[in-house]
């Protein structure tokens, strides 16, 4: 089951890199967060970790429902351009994305023996980080860069779940404090763009 969820997590991230419309990008980010929350809940059930289950539920509530709504509100309020065509041509992205996936699996192979469980998921988490960076790099639109930053946070969350079989609640709460600061930064950026 977790293989299917991580496959969907990665697929939604790959789809984001091909998105040319802003609201579709928000939708794919929301689905990415939804699958991340389901992975956390499923891992919490397997490990009998109550905190992980709670974190999965909070992830779904905050990242799947609240943050996309807030982002959409800001994008409409400040009239951000909804056409977010990537700088890199799509036929080049079709080549770049598999190269990133293969490269990260090759890069992490020497370390995989140190992890008894979820070794492939660690490689997927790192490739998700690279794809999130690609999303930030290939767009000039500030909205796509913000969503790419949020995707990096999702990838780090998945890496924490995969590498440690669950993260301490304090670290997870720290991640949400980072998200709160991100919302403040987003507001300031949009106000700055509105002034210009």
Secondary structure, DSSP 8 states (H G I E B T S, - for coil): -HHHHHHHHHHHHHHHHH--BHHHHHHHHHHHHHHHHHHHHHHHHHHT-HHHHHHHHHHIIIIIIIHHHHHHHHHHHTT--SB---SS-HHHHHHHHHHHHHHHHHHHHHHHTT-SS-HHHHHHHHHHHHHHHHHHHT--SHHHHHHHHHHHHHHHHHHHHHHHTS--HHHHHHHHHHHHHHHHHHHHHHHHHHH-
